[in-house]
């Protein structure tokens, strides 16, 4: 009997064409990624949630997390902080323990630091 060999695995580095996805398909991809990362009961909120800075909510270790899906070419401090403010404006019993941005572009160190600074006091 001939020995069965596993196929060779070839890897390449390509930028994924996320900007070619529709907004709805991008959010569906994000929902899948959130579930894949081990969050439980991941739920897409749709248009109702986006007004509150949340497109997806999910739980980990009994705590609620929020995810904001951004299919954009640029995501700077102004946009990021506006989304943070929406989440912080939620009633305390609805506020998640964390907010994760899922974006299709690079996010500057300055933007990340401004978001950290804003959330540090909460």
N, C-alpha and C positions, 0 to 999 in steps of 0.2 A: 504494500500500500504506500502510495507516495506521501511524503511529508507535506502537510499544509502549512503554508507560510502566511504570516500576516502581511497585508499590503504595506508598502513604505508610506510614511507620512511625510509630506512635503509642506513646509510652512512658508508663507510669504507675508509681507506687511502691506496691507492696502487700507486706505481710508474708507470706512463704510459710507455708502451714499445715503446717510440719514436724512439729508435735506430733500431727497426725492420721495420720501414717505409723506403721505397726507398727515395732517395733524392727528387725526383719529388713529391712523395706523401707528404713528409714533407713540401715542399714549398706550395703545395695546401692547407694543413692544416693551414699553416701560413697565406695564403691569406684569408682563411675563418675567422681566428681569427682577422685579421686586420679589415675586413669588420664588423665583430660582435662588435668590440670595437668602432664603430661609425665613422670610417674614410670613406670618400666618394671616389668614382671612383678608388677603389683599383685595381691595374694592376700588373700582374706578368710579369716581364721583361725577365725572362728566362736567357739563357746563355749570351745574349747581355748585360744585366744589371749587371751580377755578376762581370764583369771586371771593373765595376765602383763602386763596393762596395754596389750595390743595387740589391736586388732580387725582391722587391716589392716597388712600389710607390703608395701613396694615399694622399688625401687632407683632411685637417681639417681646418675649418674656413678660407678657401681660400688659405691656405698655404700648400706647398708640404712637405711631410715627406717621408723618405726612410727607408726601412726595409731590414736587412741583415739576411738571414736564415742560421743558422749554426747547422748542424746535426753532432756534434763532441763529443768526449769523454772529451776533454780538450780545454778550450778557455782562453788563457792567454794574458798578455799585448802585446806581440809581434804580435799575430794574430789580436787582437782587434785594435791596433794602425795602422796596415797595412790597415785594412778596412776603418778606419777613414781617412787615407791619400788619399785613392782612391776617397772618396766622396769630400774631400777638394780640390782635383785636378780638379774637374769638373768646367766648366765655371761658373762664378758667377750666371748667369741667369738660370742655370740648377741645382744649388746647393739647396738641401732641407734645411728647417729650422731645421730639427732634423733627427737623425739617431737612429733607434731602432734595437737592436740585439735580435733576437729570437733564443735561443740556447737550446740544449738538455742536457746541463750539468750545474753544478754550476759555477758561475763566482765569482772569489775572490774579496774581497774589494779592494785589491791592483790594480787589473785590472780595476775595475770600476773607481777608483780614477785617474789612469793614463789617462784614456779616458776623464774624466771630465777636468783634467788639460790641456790636449791637445786641447780640444774644447773651453776652456774658453776664449782664445784670438781671436776666430773667430767670 
